[in-house]
Amino acid sequence: MTQTDTNAGPEGLIDLSSPNTRAVRDPVPPDAHGWWWGTGRRKTAVARVRMRAAKEDEAKISIQTSKTKFKTVEEYFTEPEDRADCYAPLDVTQTRDKFQIFVRCAGGGITGQAQAVRLGIARALRDFDPSLEGVLRDNGFLTRDAREVERKKYGMAGARRRFQFSKR
């Protein structure tokens, strides 16, 4: 047994009863129209993602800006880091050209929305194929970043900033 195999038994087999080992979950069936859904959140941004297997030349991510208007990731997110966040779960699982994805973003800023899209796509991919969960979790795409802005307190200039003290 090596130092990295902490869950391995005497024969070198992995012990599934160990708390550090996850069992593969059952696949989630698509909804009545054939879509898998995933919701991503970051700060105050929310992204609702729906995904289905793409037919020929339909594999892309579309972001809905109004009831009938859509933009591509390249049109919606101007920063390369934000575009990379959107495509990261698909690149890691090597499924970039296999799905048609529609996203609705609300709230927050551009970076928060991009990270919310990343979480939503990762959750939809996990529901589509539970065997991808290990790869997604190892890259940190299934972990919700819970950091939020601290609220402003009364009698203070901000959350922690105080007004200037004057003795006289």
Stockholm file with secondary structure:
# STOCKHOLM 1.0

chainA/1-168         MTQTDTNAGPEGLIDLSSPNTRAVRDPVPPDAHGWWWGTGRRKTAVARVRMRAAKEDEAKISIQTSKTKFKTVEEYFTEPEDRADCYAPLDVTQTRDKFQIFVRCAGGGITGQAQAVRLGIARALRDFDPSLEGVLRDNGFLTRDAREVERKKYGMAGARRRFQFSKR
#=GR chainA/1-168 SS CCSSCTTBCTTSCBCTTSTTCCCCCCCCCCCTTSCEEEEEEETTEEEEEEEEECCTTCCEEEEECSSSCEEEHHHHCCSHHHHHHHHHHHHHTTCTTSEEEEEEEESSCHHHHHHHHHHHHHHHHHHHCGGGHHHHHHTTCSSCCCCCCCCCCTTSSSSSCCCCCCCC
#=GC SS_cons         CCSSCTTBCTTSCBCTTSTTCCCCCCCCCCCTTSCEEEEEEETTEEEEEEEEECCTTCCEEEEECSSSCEEEHHHHCCSHHHHHHHHHHHHHTTCTTSEEEEEEEESSCHHHHHHHHHHHHHHHHHHHCGGGHHHHHHTTCSSCCCCCCCCCCTTSSSSSCCCCCCCC
//
